[in-house]
Amino acid sequence: MKHQGRMTLGSTAATLALLLAAAGCGKSLRTGADPGTISRVSVAAATDGTVRAGETKKFVAVATNSAGEAIPTDYAWSLEPATLGTLTGSGAEALLTGKTPGSGILTAVAANGIRGEFPIVVVAGPVADLRVESKSGKTTIEAGESVGFQVTGVDMGGNVVGQSRARIVLSPAWSVEGGIGTITSDGIFTAAAAGINKTGQIVATIDAVRGTLNVSVTQGSRALYVGSAACKGCHPNEHQGESVTKHAAALETLKRIGQAENPECIGCHTVGYHAGGFVSEAVTPDLAGVQCENCHGPGSQHVAGKGDVSKIVRGAAVQQATICGKCHTGAHHPTYDEFAQSPHAAIEAHVAEGLETGGEARQKQCGPCHSGAVRLALLNGKPLPAGHDAASVAITCAVCHDPHAITPAGQRLRNPLASVTPFSYNTAATTSFAAQYDPNVQLCGQCHNARGATWQSSSRAPHHSPQYNMLIGSGGVEDGLVPNSAHRNLQKQCVQCHMYQRDADEPSAENPNDTGHRFLVRVQACTPCHTEADAGARQAATQTDIHQRIGAVKARLDRWASTLAPEGLRAKYGPLAWEFTTPGQISNPAGDEALMGPDAAEQASLPDEVKQARFNLYLVEHDGSFGVHNAKYARYLLEVAHAKLDALGVSR
């Protein structure tokens, strides 16, 4: 590429002199030293020889004699290789517009053949156009289907400056026009039911540069989101109850805090966002808020099938805590994360095995308090679940919280937080859940009770769950006026201490909020009645005292077994002669299954006073708080146990 031009002195020469002085760049080829003869041609630019594709940069040539004096002359400009760009020469000046990335030489040749050269590098220019394409090639997409999109950026020279399949990655802002669906920040588009039989655009934007691609949405065969209004006809009570909960107004919550357009939040405050459901409030107002399908999945096929239960998420699948955990997670609201660390999140292996293989009898015996699937079936008057389902659903969110209703206790809790009504759920086959269920017994007490144990029971010690009975001061062998501690009268009872909540100043993974769903005792919860130091000291002192008192009663029972028990029992069982047929953890802390106490027939020869003393002993032991729940009642029961042994003449 060559262009002719004649140099004129004046401003151009002055400019060049400045450029040469500043840059000292450009290469020239010298000849003889005749003052009137051109001996050098220099080429310079205002900055350097780097030109972006699409950018135009000026270069200037000057011819000088051996004394450095400028000499007017004609120039022929050329670029090698010519593919680097478009060159326009006019006298001592040339304009180069970059096109194709690469390196080369810009040359200015004076009339006498002296050459001046300047190294040129053309690089890709800024993005001038964006080309959007489907990764799979699909632009006709079924409602509910997800397809990835990518963008290729080109500069003004048509050079690729970045694409998602190459080393250089562009990160555009993605959006959708036409109400046909939603797209994630990494370009995953999901067609919405609202877009069926419509065409819209996938839009990628980088700064002010925008690229689009037309996409059409078709019906397809996937289940789609239909909104809770479609559920109302068959489930009026559930619909009515859910429609007045905070879940139903979840999008309004975002509006109040100015986050209704935040894609990080929308998914948990609407139905089916990025899954073929909610697009925007303008396009899909019927999918705003949290509704039935957030938990039960898209319902179009269920509705079309006239309630076909195989076409909806139900039963054990919808009772799992992971359903709630999809949203109730993270540093700001880590409810699920905490719950997953709690004992409620899993069923003990031996219990799960019994639930799965033990049939209806075992489900009725253990299921009401160990299996969420069993308890919910009993609460709702439904058939018991299959064994596998009974064993797979622990005491999950829905066991304590009713997702379909506002309840008097608040937080959609099925039962109140406090009560003093005596309650001990009997697991015997002679009664039933329906006959015993009392909705007015506080939530934790529904399961954390003595399970129907009485002092007349002889096969095994009371279940490890008499916490409610101990808290309210009920269920033990009593004699006279029963004392109780102040904890009995706490407004929130168990929740006060076991569900301490804290809001972090700036929630993060290292310092999240605390919702109390690990159910750990925190002395911080003891305020304002106690300081943390006072609460810790009282707890330690009380537990030490109760441990000592338990040891004292146990020592007297051992003494009775060794000295006053019937001779046959003493010879056969030694210090275990006072124990239940299956000895409890006080006498058998290792849980040795070979270790046995008197059998059912032999239990009849034990005095009632021994049975009453051991019952009170184990009630306090199995409460597990060692007096913290109700120190006065714990001490009282152990004193009653001592009184019973006094009556038998057992020495202290």
Secondary structure, DSSP 8 states (H G I E B T S, - for coil): -EEEEE--SSHHHHHHHHHHHHH---EE------TTS--EEEEEESS-SEEETT-EEEEEEEEE-TTS-B---EEEEEEESGGGEEEEEETTEEEEEE-S-EEEEEEEEETTS-EEEEEEEEE--S--EEEEEESSS--EEETT-EEEEEEEEE-TTS-EEEETTSSS----EEEEESSSEEE-TTSEEEE-GGGTTEEEEEEEEETTEEEEEEEEEE--SS-----GGGTTTT-HHHHHHHHTSTTTTHHHHHHHTT-TT-HHHHTTTBSSTTTTS---TTT-GGGBS--HHHHH---HHHHHTTS-GGGS--THHHHSHHHHHTTS-SSS--HHHHHTTSGGGS--HHHHHHHHHSHHHHHHHHHHHH-HHHHHHHHTT-----HHHHHH--S-HHHHB-TT---TTSTTBSS-S-----------TTS-HHHH--TTS-TGGGTSS-TT--TT--SB---S--HHHHHHT-SS---SS----GGGG-SSTHHHHH---B--SS--SSS--B-STT----GGGGTTTS-HHHHHHHHHHHHHHHHHHHHHHHHHHHHHHHHTS-HHHHHHHGGGGGS-SB--TTT-TT--TT-----HHHHTTS-HHHHHHHHHHHHHHHHSSTTSS-HHHHHHHHHHHHHHHHHTT---
